C-alpha cells in the first residue's frame, strides 16, 4: 500500500488558508502573519462554495463571529490551548449563546439558548471563534447524519454516501476545509465513525476531560458515557483542540484538571517504537468487510516496519454488547423523563425504540450492567499494562447510501438492532477509556479509519501512538472538494 500522501485524492480548490492544518494557522496568527479576519473570510468563502453539495454546517453565525474578533486579544498566548482567532465549528447538540440550537428535532427548531455550554466558554476564552453549528441526526441518535429540520449531510468523498454520525456535519466540514477544527460528541461512536468515513481524526476523551453543562435528564448519560471531543484533519491538530477544550470545572462530578504536559507536546515528541495490540474483530463480536481488514493490516505492517510492535491480542470482552445497550437504554429513559412532550412527540422511531428498551430493563439488569462495566474496565486496564493501545477498526463497513438510516448486514452477517453495525464503538464508551480514529488508507477511493483505545486518562499516550501511526502511513490527508456521485 502506498503512503497516503502518494494516493490519488480528490482535488482541493478552496482558499490556500483553508488548506492549512490548524496548528499551522495558529502559528501564523501567533506571528501576526495572518489575521483572524482573514481566516474568517476564507472559511466563509469555502462554506459558500461547498455547502450546497454537503450540507455540513446549516447554521452560520457570521455576524457573531465577526463581533467576537474584538475579544481575541484577551486570550492568553501562553495557554497551550490558545487559538488566537481560529474559527471553529460547534455541533448542533450544544449551546452557543444567541445561536439557534435545534438538536435536529422539530420541537426545538426555533430554540435559541441564552447561555453557552462550558466548553464553548473555554474555547472562546482561548481565542476560538464560533463559526457555525454543524449538522447532526435527531438528538444525536444514529450513525447517519440527517434530521427533519436540516435534511441530510453528505460524505465529501462521494456525496451519495453516508458521512457517519452523529458528528457527520463536523467531519464533513473538516474534510472540505470549511473549518480547521470542529467539535464533536460521542456515545456510540458519534465522532469516531464520521472521522473514519470522512478521512479526518476524531478523539473520544475520558469522561470529565472536557467540561459541559449538566441538565438533569437531558445530560444524564453524558456524565459517564457521553462526552465532547475534538475533531481535526491531523493528530497534531486534534491534540491542539484537546488542549483548547480541556479544563476543570468543580460544578461537574467527573471533571478533572488537564495534565501538566500539553497534549501537543506529547504528539511532537512521539516516536515510532509503539506497542500495539490488534483485535481485528474484537474477539469475534464485530463483523468486518474485507476491504477494511486489508487496509488496516497493511497500515499496521507499516507501523512495524517503522519500528513499532503489533501483536494479535484481545482481552476478554464477555458481556460488552449487553452492558453497552443497558447503559444506553438507561440514558434514553433519563432524557425522556426530563423532555417536554411537545418535543419528544416528534422523535423518530429509533429514539422511541431505545427509550422503550430502557424502560423494559429491571433493577437487576441495570445492576448487572454496572458490575459488568467495572469488570470490563479492570480487564482493559490490566491488558493495557502490556500494550500502549488496543487497535481495531473504527467501524466494520464502508459507507453506504446516505438514505439508509442504519446498516443491517456486514460481510454476510445479519444485524437485528439498529446500533449493531457500530459495535466497535462500544468498548471505549462502556469502559470510559479514551479512543481515537484516524485515517490510514483508502479503499475504492474512500478513507478507512483505524481506532486506537488508550489507557485510563491516557490521552497523551494515545495521541502519541496515533501520531506514530499517522507518520508510518504517510498521513494526514488534506482537505478535498466534494466528489459528485459516480465521479
Secondary structure by P-SEA (a helix, b strand, c coil): cccccccbbbbbcccccccccaaaaaaaaaaccccaaaaaaaaaaaaaacccccccccccaaaaaaaacccccccccccccccccccccccccccccccccccccccccccccccccaaaaaaaaacccccbbbbbcccccccbbbccccccccccccccccccccaaaaaaaaaaccccbbbbbbcccaaaaaaaaacbbbbbcccccbbbbbccccccccccccccccccccaaaaaaaaaaabbbbcccccccccccccaaaaaaacccbbbbbbbccccccccccaaaaaaaaaaaaaaaaabbbbbbccccccaaaaaaaaaaaaaaaaaaaaccccccccccaaaaaaaaaaaaccaaaaaaaaaaaaaaaaaaaaaaccccbbbcccccccccccccccccccccccccccccccccaaaaaaabbbbbbbbccccccbbbbbbbbbccccaaaaaaaaaaaaaaacccccccccccccc
